[in-house]
Amino acid sequence: MHFGEADSVDGTRIAYLHGGDPGAPPLVMIHGWAQSASCWGQAMLDELSAEHRVIAVDLRGHGRSDAPQQGYDNGALWAADLVAVLDSAAVVASPVLLGWSYGGLVICDYLASGGRAAGVVFVGAITGLGRGKAGGRVGTAMRGALPAALSTDAGVAAQALAGFNDALVDPSDGERAQAFLGTSLATPPRVRAALFARECDHDELLAGLDIPALVLHGTADTVVDVRAGEHAAGLLRDVRTSFWDGAGHAPFATDPERFVGEVTTFASHANSVTGRMDG
């Protein structure tokens, strides 16, 4: 994988990883709250790059991207960040967009702005945010971590994020669990807080979407309630669902081989459908 950078509309530098044949179908991967493009793991990115032009984005405020003081409550900026990355990476074909957790919301922001896609994959994802939003239902781990996980006090935040981390990665996978926790702690607390400082609902967008979609969600997800995934699936017109029995919030970490297989199969389907429509 190679490193790339793009300048968004407000001057924020957005970092991303990219790899694979430039002529292969593009697959854009968007991580979740307080994580980064490294969450997917090098092995998975390399495996997906065998058949796709893979682009894994660091959201603003996360990973190697800039962390501006403002803009996290603006869906148009989230959309512009993704447009800037696609332009920087010279992506011509409509990409399959894969969003994990908060990444699902960013996908919706992008599509709401008129962005193009061959298909979408929602992985343990939210599609709305705010009290009473069915697409933003969170579970016990997320509720239990707040507000302590947003604290500027290192001890308070570290304890809360360590507990939250257990809902992301099996603690017995020590190296990966520590990497996830380190990324969460490296995300500035003001950014961790700012991502929740908005209210939005993309139900109408999802109901009108005319591209293939895959909803992939663990039934034991305690970060984003599985009902959020079920809600999105109920709105989408052309949808495949994969509810992993007993899996938590990061199914790609639970069973990478199964995850790659399902994503690759869906991406092939979505690109085939889009190709027929374009033709």
C-alpha positions in Angstrom: 0.0 0.0 0.0 1.1 3.6 -0.7 0.4 6.8 1.1 -1.5 9.7 -0.5 -2.8 13.1 0.5 -5.6 15.3 -0.7 -6.6 18.9 0.1 -10.3 19.2 1.0 -12.4 22.2 0.1 -11.6 24.0 3.4 -7.9 23.3 3.2 -7.9 20.2 5.5 -5.4 17.7 4.4 -6.9 14.2 4.1 -4.5 11.2 4.2 -5.3 7.9 2.6 -3.7 4.5 1.7 -4.0 3.2 -1.8 -3.0 0.0 -3.6 -3.9 -2.4 -6.4 -4.1 -2.1 -10.1 -5.1 1.5 -11.0 -7.4 0.1 -13.7 -9.2 -2.3 -11.2 -12.6 -1.6 -9.8 -12.2 1.0 -7.0 -13.1 0.0 -3.4 -13.1 2.9 -0.9 -12.9 1.9 2.8 -14.0 4.4 5.5 -13.2 3.6 9.2 -15.2 4.5 12.3 -15.2 6.8 15.2 -11.7 7.3 16.8 -10.0 4.9 14.4 -8.0 5.2 11.2 -7.3 3.4 7.9 -4.9 1.1 9.8 -7.9 -0.6 11.5 -8.3 -2.8 8.4 -4.9 -4.4 8.8 -2.2 -4.6 6.1 -3.0 -8.2 5.3 -6.6 -7.5 4.5 -5.8 -4.4 2.4 -3.3 -6.4 0.4 -5.8 -9.2 -0.1 -8.5 -6.9 -1.3 -6.0 -5.1 -3.5 -5.6 -8.3 -5.6 -8.9 -7.6 -7.3 -9.6 -3.9 -6.5 -8.0 -0.5 -6.5 -8.3 -0.1 -2.7 -8.4 3.3 -1.1 -8.5 3.4 2.7 -9.3 6.9 4.0 -8.2 8.6 7.3 -11.2 10.7 8.2 -10.6 14.3 9.2 -9.3 14.5 12.7 -8.1 10.9 12.6 -4.9 9.0 11.7 -2.6 11.0 9.5 -5.2 13.5 8.4 -5.4 17.1 9.7 -7.5 17.8 12.7 -9.1 21.2 12.2 -10.9 23.0 15.0 -14.3 23.0 13.3 -16.3 21.3 10.5 -17.2 17.9 12.1 -20.9 18.8 12.3 -21.1 19.6 8.5 -22.1 16.8 6.2 -21.1 18.8 3.2 -17.4 18.8 4.5 -17.4 15.1 5.1 -18.6 14.6 1.5 -16.0 17.1 0.2 -13.2 15.2 2.0 -14.2 12.0 0.1 -14.5 13.8 -3.2 -11.0 15.3 -2.7 -9.5 11.8 -2.1 -11.2 10.4 -5.2 -9.9 13.2 -7.2 -6.4 13.0 -5.8 -6.3 9.2 -6.4 -7.6 9.8 -10.0 -10.6 7.5 -9.5 -12.6 7.5 -12.7 -15.0 4.6 -12.3 -17.8 4.8 -9.8 -16.4 3.2 -6.6 -17.9 0.7 -4.2 -18.0 2.5 -0.8 -17.5 0.5 2.4 -18.2 2.3 5.7 -17.7 0.9 9.1 -19.6 2.4 12.1 -19.4 6.2 11.6 -18.1 5.6 8.1 -21.6 4.6 7.1 -22.7 8.1 8.0 -19.9 9.6 5.9 -21.1 7.5 2.9 -24.6 8.9 3.4 -23.2 12.5 3.5 -21.3 11.8 0.3 -24.3 10.3 -1.5 -26.6 13.1 -0.3 -24.2 15.6 -1.9 -24.6 13.9 -5.3 -21.6 11.6 -5.1 -21.4 8.6 -7.4 -21.0 5.0 -6.3 -21.4 1.6 -7.9 -22.6 0.1 -4.6 -22.4 0.6 -0.8 -21.4 -1.7 2.1 -22.6 -0.7 5.6 -20.5 -2.6 8.2 -21.8 -2.2 11.8 -22.8 1.2 10.5 -24.9 4.1 11.5 -26.8 6.1 8.9 -28.2 8.8 11.2 -27.2 10.5 14.4 -29.2 12.0 17.2 -31.8 11.1 19.8 -34.6 9.0 18.4 -32.9 8.4 15.1 -33.5 4.8 14.1 -30.4 4.7 11.9 -28.2 5.8 14.8 -29.1 3.3 17.5 -26.1 2.6 19.7 -25.5 -0.3 22.1 -24.4 -0.7 25.7 -20.7 -0.3 25.1 -21.1 3.0 23.3 -23.5 4.3 26.0 -21.2 3.1 28.7 -18.1 4.8 27.3 -19.7 8.2 27.2 -19.0 10.9 28.2 -15.8 9.6 29.9 -14.3 8.6 26.5 -14.5 12.3 25.4 -12.6 13.6 28.5 -9.4 15.6 28.2 -8.2 13.9 31.3 -5.9 11.2 30.1 -6.7 8.7 32.9 -10.4 9.1 32.6 -10.4 8.8 28.8 -7.9 5.8 28.8 -10.1 3.8 31.2 -13.3 4.5 29.3 -11.7 3.7 25.9 -10.0 0.6 27.2 -13.5 -0.8 28.2 -14.9 0.4 24.9 -12.0 -1.3 23.0 -13.2 -4.7 24.3 -16.3 -4.3 22.1 -14.2 -3.7 19.0 -11.5 -6.4 19.3 -11.1 -9.6 21.3 -8.8 -8.7 24.2 -6.9 -12.0 23.7 -5.7 -10.6 20.3 -3.3 -8.5 22.3 -1.4 -6.8 19.5 -4.4 -5.8 17.5 -6.3 -4.7 20.6 -3.5 -2.5 21.7 -3.3 -1.0 18.2 -7.0 -0.1 18.2 -6.7 1.4 21.7 -3.7 3.4 20.7 -5.5 4.8 17.7 -8.5 5.8 19.8 -6.3 7.6 22.4 -4.3 9.3 19.5 -7.6 10.8 18.2 -7.8 14.2 19.9 -10.5 14.3 22.6 -12.1 17.4 21.0 -12.5 15.4 17.7 -13.9 12.4 19.6 -16.5 14.8 21.0 -17.2 16.8 17.9 -18.3 13.8 15.8 -21.4 13.5 18.1 -22.2 17.2 17.8 -24.7 16.9 15.0 -28.1 15.5 14.3 -29.0 14.0 10.9 -31.3 11.5 9.3 -30.7 9.8 5.9 -33.8 7.6 5.7 -35.1 9.4 2.7 -31.8 9.0 0.9 -31.6 5.3 1.6 -35.1 4.7 0.5 -34.4 6.4 -2.8 -31.0 4.7 -3.5 -30.9 2.9 -6.8 -27.6 1.1 -6.4 -26.8 -2.3 -4.8 -26.2 -2.3 -1.1 -24.9 -4.8 1.5 -25.7 -4.5 5.2 -23.2 -6.5 7.2 -23.7 -6.4 11.0 -22.9 -8.5 14.0 -25.9 -9.6 16.0 -24.0 -9.1 19.2 -22.7 -5.6 18.3 -22.8 -3.5 21.5 -21.5 -0.3 19.8 -24.0 0.1 17.0 -27.2 -1.8 17.8 -28.0 -4.4 15.1 -31.4 -2.7 14.8 -29.6 0.2 13.1 -28.5 -2.2 10.4 -31.9 -3.8 10.2 -33.5 -0.3 9.8 -31.2 0.6 6.9 -31.8 -2.8 5.2 -35.6 -2.2 5.5 -35.3 1.1 3.6 -32.9 0.1 0.8 -34.3 -1.1 -2.5 -31.6 -3.4 -3.7 -30.1 -4.9 -0.6 -28.3 -8.0 0.5 -27.9 -8.6 4.2 -25.3 -10.6 6.2 -26.1 -10.6 9.9 -23.2 -12.5 11.6 -24.6 -14.5 14.5 -22.8 -13.7 17.7 -20.3 -11.3 16.1 -19.5 -7.9 17.6 -18.8 -4.5 16.2 -15.8 -5.3 14.0 -16.6 -8.4 12.0 -13.6 -7.8 9.7 -11.4 -8.5 12.8 -13.6 -11.4 13.9 -13.3 -13.4 10.7 -11.1 -11.6 8.0 -11.4 -14.4 5.5 -15.2 -14.4 5.6 -15.3 -10.6 5.5 -13.0 -10.4 2.4 -15.1 -13.1 0.7 -18.4 -11.4 1.3 -17.1 -7.9 0.3 -15.4 -9.2 -2.9 -18.6 -11.1 -3.9 -20.8 -8.1 -3.4 -18.4 -5.7 -5.1 -18.4 -7.9 -8.2 -22.2 -7.9 -8.2 -22.4 -4.2 -7.7 -19.9 -3.4 -10.5 -21.7 -5.8 -12.8 -25.1 -4.1 -12.1 -23.6 -0.6 -12.5 -21.9 -1.7 -15.7 -25.2 -2.9 -17.2 -26.9 0.4 -16.1 -24.2 2.5 -17.7 -24.3 0.5 -20.8 
